Amino acid sequence: MGKACRVAVAGLGTVGAATVRLLQQQASLIEARAGRAIEVVAVSARRRNLERDCDLATAEWYDDPTVMARDAACDVVVELIGGSDGVAKAMVEAALGAGRHVVSANKALLAHHGAALATQAEAAGLALGYEAAVAGGIPIIKTLREGMAANAVNRVYGILNGTCNFILSNMRETGRDFEVVLAEAQALGYAEADPSFDVDGVDAAHKLSLLASLAFGSAVAFDQVYCEGIRGVTAFDIASADELGYRIKLLGVATRSDQGIEQRVHPAMVRKTAPIAAVEGVLNAVVAEGDFVGSIMAEGPGAGGDATASAVVADVIDIARGNLLPAFAVPASDLVAAKILPMDKHWGSFYVRLTVLDRPGVIADIAAALRDQAISVESLLQHGRANGKTAPVSVVITTHETTEAAMRRALAEIALSEAVVEPPMVIRIEGL
Amino acid sequence: MGKACRVAVAGLGTVGAATVRLLQQQASLIEARAGRAIEVVAVSARRRNLERDCDLATAEWYDDPTVMARDAACDVVVELIGGSDGVAKAMVEAALGAGRHVVSANKALLAHHGAALATQAEAAGLALGYEAAVAGGIPIIKTLREGMAANAVNRVYGILNGTCNFILSNMRETGRDFEVVLAEAQALGYAEADPSFDVDGVDAAHKLSLLASLAFGSAVAFDQVYCEGIRGVTAFDIASADELGYRIKLLGVATRSDQGIEQRVHPAMVRKTAPIAAVEGVLNAVVAEGDFVGSIMAEGPGAGGDATASAVVADVIDIARGNLLPAFAVPASDLVAAKILPMDKHWGSFYVRLTVLDRPGVIADIAAALRDQAISVESLLQHGRANGKTAPVSVVITTHETTEAAMRRALAEIALSEAVVEPPMVIRIEGL
């Protein structure tokens, strides 16, 4: 057995406390697997005197995590503070500057500064682990970086936000609308009081940008992820999807082609028979397509203190074993600034829901607008019939493949009609 | 960049040729990820003059793989010959004896001699990689050994044989019987001319014994895997399962408790809503339950040249990177000879199909036999009604949880009745 690997943990919320508890509770198992003991020697958090579900008696307390990162006698600093800048960034930079390996669960930090931090880490011969930052407990970073290392990956996609997946699954099961289910998710603790980061797709976009970088060997480009959340998805859309043979999921999708890289987060219709369609509730799942292996799907808990701690400690064990790999699979200096395609270039099929007045000529106008953009209609269905002439009805259209730009032009034309009384709802149909 | 990592490949069938082709085709990508080039320097196969889908021009040819393992100037020997003993075993031992790392896709070899080979490898400071031996292209060995390293795993189970899963999926979709679908699978190349290894569960048992060892830190105990194949599953059973809310899958299940380790391969009924129930066709999937992370499922291609080569090369890349871990997660000397529970001790629910003569008193006798073993019946249903008094009918029983021993005693009693005209068919119901 080698010398103990000494760990300093910054941030003692749900994940931080679970990480400390895990390292204590599984100490002998971890020592057997890592070949050396792993000990928590220092901790830092905003408030010292909170009840926490772990034992901090033997750890040195620091009020300032940046001071801890620099001064504590440790080998690895674990950053569980969160936030793309501020204290988290300062302390990670300080830790790397002081020669400590870093493990972080902070997707916002990695999405914004991943390439720079990876460069700093590698220059110093240090690891930057972030397994816990993507899909919680699922070892998808390891799967992509090591398990699929023999493959060129040209598409990676997934259900990257458990809150959204819970809401969409629940909406489907109960037929209720978004706001009602969101309120329930908040009561259950599955959604934050301010749910924007989750339901607007930002959290999924953070994670997708990391997956894309790792899969394609490109520099993280979070600011170029197209991002659309689930607030506009209605119970009617979910029922329509079901009729059409689809499930609606908030997907993050990254693809690489000769034209460039596409990165997008939005509600998507996936065939009920696709493996990812069966992923329900708060679970996450990621599918990576390798040119030799084919499709690999990994499914599991995407959040939660214990599950996330499992991923944090897996990174720490790798470091303790001396398995130090470049953060994004290839040296940071080799990461290319790939061309990121604008969403206008997206090629795919569409579901469009229009709310229109039920009167002669409306359907003809809609059909003409689509024709003018050379968009081929797969199905067009008016749902229900208005009681009075002024009450609107829903029209559901599915199209064959076209470009996002053509679809937007057609919708702009359609929206001009005074018979169209609400902005059109568009959900992309994913060919999975 | 370090010195090139030199690889010798023994066995140039589908997987062997794909491995050589992969290493050539992805050479620059692999070099970037491994930090050094990986080159095929030697090959061996039974027949030299076959058309193969790879370039062997720069590799030294050996007629004898054992000679190659010993004499070729290489760092890693890849064994793709197959078979639990004979040439495969001799050449792996020779390779380790000569100081070469070994990567093998040979589940039979590992299931029979894994612990001994791991001991030999570790004593020499060498790696023994076998990612490709379990679930083909799915990186489940890495997931268990590294991704879930922070967890005590107390259950691991999966669909470990694509041939059986194809047959069962197809039987369900088409309503046809086993023999018909098997013949079709053979015609499609999904089943061997002699399908015994697959359909009798032996292949799945090999893989399960490796998963159990890795998950539980116990010595591989293939000879103590309870093993039952799918030959007895009928179209009627599959339709009954569907009615009851289940799918029938050939599962390998390993569990650990205070009593000991249970290892079993058999057709099982799993709830349609369980993630593994959605795994269809030739796909494989493995679920591992960690005490911190919860359930992780990995799904993907369990066979095929390219997919398996992906796993083989992932192991080679790990070795080239210097990521040398004990084969079964902990040093071979630490693997415990765990108590393996006999199948009699299995505790679970059962589906029983009886073929009986349709006459008064038969059901009462069956019910009495179950009562005498304190087995609680959940449902008992006679299917159809015989036309004549001598034509048999099917009776389907589902039970609450009981022991396998009690169920066997009850079935022995039931089989004594002259009204029971065929041996009972038992399918265990899995609480997943």
Interface residues (C-beta under 8 A of the other chain):
Chain A: A18 L22 Q26 L29 I30 A32 R33 A34 E131 G137 I138 P139 K142 T143 R145 E146 G147 M148 A149 A150 N151 A152 G217 P275 A278 V279 L283 G290 F292 V293 G294 S295 I296 M297 A298 E299 G300 P301 G304 D306 A307 A309 S310 A311 V313 A314 I317 D318 R321 G322 N323 L325 A329 V330 P331 D334
Chain B: A18 L22 Q26 L29 I30 A32 R33 A34 E131 G137 I138 P139 K142 T143 E146 G147 M148 A149 A150 N151 A152 G217 P275 A278 V279 L283 G290 F292 V293 G294 S295 I296 M297 A298 E299 G300 P301 G304 D306 A307 A309 S310 A311 V313 A314 I317 D318 R321 G322 N323 L325 A329 V330 P331 D334
